[in-house]
Amino acid sequence: MTDKYAVIGNPIAHSKSPQIHALFARQTGQDISYEAILAPLDGFSHTVEQLRKSGFKGCSITVPFKFEASQLATILTERAQSARAVNTLKFDSDNILGDNTDGAGLVRDIENNLGFHLRNKRVLLVGAGGAAYGVALPLLQADINQLTISNRTIEKAVNLAVSLVKKYKNVDVFESPDSRIFDLVVNATSSGLRDELPILPPTVLAPGVLAYDMMYGRETPFMRFARQNGAATVSDGLGMLVEQAAESFFIWRGVRPETATVIAALRKQR
């Protein structure tokens, strides 16, 4: 009998998740279905409950429901607790497991697909919103040298740093003027949606730097800024999108799909 899964969001028509998981299922021989479901802004918990009653095994969560999903889960993984948000739910009898696979997706894309080894690297994380919370812990768990957080509102950067520093001492905040350079700069802000550039001096880019924008589907001002200032590698977040989906697939099915061909297929469509 086919196991049912879905992605829940509002809006949801743009989601690539059904295509990605269909490719994963075909590749791994898993008998699943996966659909996109538009939930009313005030009806997320009801939508999840209806899916559980209908026999769904789990679901992906996208904006604006990730925080609400963390409150709905009965069990939260460490990375979901750190992210304060959930993008993956797994239904198991009376329990709802909540996880956040965004950070794992980012780390795998950087290390496996881009060939950039994070160990001992100096990392600048730009942004202190939900996207930054989602990836900060996995970056630290990759054994980086230092995680520095930059944000337009310094208090928000401090709050994120404080949430991490109890366990990881190699976390601090970037304050201007600051003469440090970084091996990896990750843009976790939504500035690209507004065609804006985060406030960053070009001097943050070390020789050999990887500049990574978590947005995908367009050349953002951050990516142009990095290219113009000598970044060795510039990447968007399409690989992260596929890798975080693969991590969710593994949580649900116990099988880890191969991602390179899926990323290549999506890039051909652009």
Buried (B, 14 or more C-beta within 10 A) or exposed (E): EEBBBBBBBBEBEEBBBBBBBBBBBEBBEBEBBBBBBEBEEEEBBEBBEEBBEEEBBBBBBBEBBBBBBBEBBEEBBEBBBBBBBBBBBBBEEEEBBBBBBBBBBBBBBBBEBBEBEBEEBBBBBBBBBBBBBBBBBBBBBBEBEBBBBBBEEBEBBBBBBEBBBEEBEBBBBBEEEBEEBBBBBBBBBBBBEEEEBBEBEEEBBBEEBBBBBBBBBEEBBBBEBBEEBEBBBBBBBBBBBBBBBBBBBBBBBEBEBEBEEBBEEBEEEE
